[in-house]
Each structure stands twice: as C-alpha cells, then as structure tokens.
C-alpha cells in the first residue's frame, strides 16, 4: 500500500472500499451457510438411501 496520506477524495474511496468489503463478507457468509445447508441435505439423502 502506498503512502497513507489522506487525499481529498480518500473519504469516498474509503466508503467504497468499506461497502465493497461488506458486500464481499456477506457474499462469503451466504456461500458458507448455503454450503453447510447443502451438506446437511446431502446427509439426509445419504440417510434415506441407506434406509433402502
């Protein structure tokens, strides 16, 4: 990262970075919860198949 001196438009840049970071984290979390959900569904399917 180059010099951390604040430029006039750095506040807007920081806001954009912050919003982008929030969006990224939310997307990661959605992906994570969806992944664990599909794992649970997979376990259910496996259990049903084993019951047969």
Contact map, one row per residue, 1 for C-alpha under 8 A:
1111000000000000000000000000000000000000000000000000
1111000000000000000000000000000000000000000000000000
1111100000000000000000000000000000000000000000000000
1111110000000000000000000000000000000000000000000000
0011111000000000000000000000000000000000000000000000
0001111101000000000000000000000000000000000000000000
0000111111000000000000000000000000000000000000000000
0000011111100000000000000000000000000000000000000000
0000001111111000000000000000000000000000000000000000
0000011111111100000000000000000000000000000000000000
0000000111111110000000000000000000000000000000000000
0000000011111111000000000000000000000000000000000000
0000000011111111100000000000000000000000000000000000
0000000001111111110000000000000000000000000000000000
0000000000111111111000000000000000000000000000000000
0000000000011111111100000000000000000000000000000000
0000000000001111111110000000000000000000000000000000
0000000000000111111111000000000000000000000000000000
0000000000000011111111100000000000000000000000000000
0000000000000001111111110000000000000000000000000000
0000000000000000111111111000000000000000000000000000
0000000000000000011111111100000000000000000000000000
0000000000000000001111111110000000000000000000000000
0000000000000000000111111111000000000000000000000000
0000000000000000000011111111100000000000000000000000
0000000000000000000001111111110000000000000000000000
0000000000000000000000111111111000000000000000000000
0000000000000000000000011111111100000000000000000000
0000000000000000000000001111111110000000000000000000
0000000000000000000000000111111111000000000000000000
0000000000000000000000000011111111100000000000000000
0000000000000000000000000001111111110000000000000000
0000000000000000000000000000111111111000000000000000
0000000000000000000000000000011111111100000000000000
0000000000000000000000000000001111111110000000000000
0000000000000000000000000000000111111111000000000000
0000000000000000000000000000000011111111100000000000
0000000000000000000000000000000001111111110000000000
0000000000000000000000000000000000111111111000000000
0000000000000000000000000000000000011111111100000000
0000000000000000000000000000000000001111111110000000
0000000000000000000000000000000000000111111111000000
0000000000000000000000000000000000000011111111100000
0000000000000000000000000000000000000001111111110000
0000000000000000000000000000000000000000111111111000
0000000000000000000000000000000000000000011111111100
0000000000000000000000000000000000000000001111111110
0000000000000000000000000000000000000000000111111111
0000000000000000000000000000000000000000000011111111
0000000000000000000000000000000000000000000001111111
0000000000000000000000000000000000000000000000111111
0000000000000000000000000000000000000000000000011111
